[in-house]
């Protein structure tokens, strides 16, 4: 990202952050709710915004960063528009969740260690259990659960999501 593009993005970001801070009365006791709303808006918590929030709330950046890194719900890395969760619980693992994960990563062209596509359309995560063992192996895209999954169903679902994204 170019420097001018980054500044433009952050300029818009601070406007949205200001609205969130104002909604919560600039009260440091609302920090978790503030961070949740910021993450909902931007899909992650940019470092510059964490520093800005600390200044606006008159608390140390270390405090804000500590809260942002303590809770697993917060991410300091950009996430895709669609979050794909592959269940790796016992039932899903036994019925082939590794093949499902491999098919997703291959379709999206993700290299080892990458979780998010470069276009920020998809982020892939594994989870301990989605709670749909009868449908194993299972994957969830955002709030929609799919199963039982195989490589062909993975391809069909991801193609549909890409087409919907291009249309919007």
N, C-alpha and C positions, 0 to 999 in steps of 0.2 A: 504494500500500500504506500502510495506517495505521501510525503509529509503534508502537502496541502489538503489531500483527501482525508488524511487522518485528522487534521485540525477541524475540517468541516464536520466530520462525524462526531468528534468530541464536542464541538459547539452545539450540535443538536442534542447530544447526550446530556450535556449539563443543563439544558433547558428542561429536559424530561426529569433529570435528577432533582432539579430545583422544585419542580411540581410535586414530586414524591416527598421531598423533605418538608415542603410547606404543608402538605396534607397531614404529615405526622407531627407538625408543630416544632420541628427541629429538636425533638426530644430524644436524647441519647438512649432512653429506656425503650424506644421503639426501633432500635438498630436492626434487630432481626427482621422485623416486618419491612423496614426500609430496604434492606439488602434483598429480601425476597422479591419485592416489587421491581427493584432495579434489575435483578437477574431475569425476572419474567419479561421485562422490556427488551433487554439486550442479549438474553440467553447465556450470559456469563457476567462476571464482575471484573471489569477492566481495572488494572492497577491505578490508573489516573483517577478513576471515579472513586475508588476506595479512599484515596488521599483527599479528594475533594469532599467526600462525605465526612471524613474525620475533621477537616477544617470547619465545615459548616456546623457540625455538632459540637465543636470545641472539645474533642477528645483526641487522644493520640492516634496517629496512623497505626501504631502497633496494636492498639485495642481493636480497631476496626478490622485489621488484617487477621488478628487472632480469632475473632468471631467468624470471619469469612472462611477461615481454614479449619476451624474446629468442627463445624457441621458439614456432614457429607452431602447435604442438599445443595451446597454452594459450589460453584465451579469458577476457577480463575482462568480457565481456558475456554475459548469460544466453542459453542456447541452448535450443531446443525439445527435446521428448522424442524426436522423430524428426528426424534430419539428412538432408535431401535434397540430394544432390550432382548437379549437372547437368554432364556432361562437355562441355567446349568444345575438345577436341582437334580436329585437322584433319578427321578423318573425321566426327566428330559435328557440327562446325560446318558442313561442306559439306552434310550431310544434314538440317540443320534444328534444331540445338540451341537456337537463339535462339527458335524457335517453341515448343519444349518449355518453356524457361524462362519465356517470356511466359505460357503456359497455366498453369503452376504458380503464378506470382505472381498472376495474375488469379483463379484458383480460391481461393487463400488470402487474397485481398484485401490483399496487401502493396503499400504505396505505394513510390515511388522511394526507394531508400536503406534501406528496411527489409529485414531478413533473417529476423526471427523474428516469428511471429504473436503477438498480445497474450496469447493463452491459453497460450503457451509449449508448444504442441503440435508446431509445425514450425519448423525453421530451414532456409533455402535458401542454398546456396552453389554457386559454379561452381568447377570444378577443371580443371586443364590436361589431364589424361588419366586415365581410369579403367582403361584397358587392355583394353577390350572393343570394339575398333574394328569387328569383324565385326557387332556388334549395333547400330551407330550409327543414329540418335542414341540415347544411353544416359543414364539417370538411375539413381542408387542411392539407396535409402532405407535408412539404417543400413547393414547389411552385405549387403542384397539388391540385385542389379543387375537392371534392367529395360531391355529394348530389343527391337527398334527401337520408339521411342516416337513417339506423336502426341498431339494434344490430347485425344482420347477416352480413350486409355489412361491419361493423366495423371489425368483426372477419375475414372476407375474405381478407380485405385490409391489416390488421396487419399480418396475416399469410403469405401473399405474400411478404411483406417487410422483415419478418424474414427469409424466404427461400432465398430471394435474398441476404440478408446479409451473411447467412451461405455459400452461393455459392461463394461469392467474397473473 
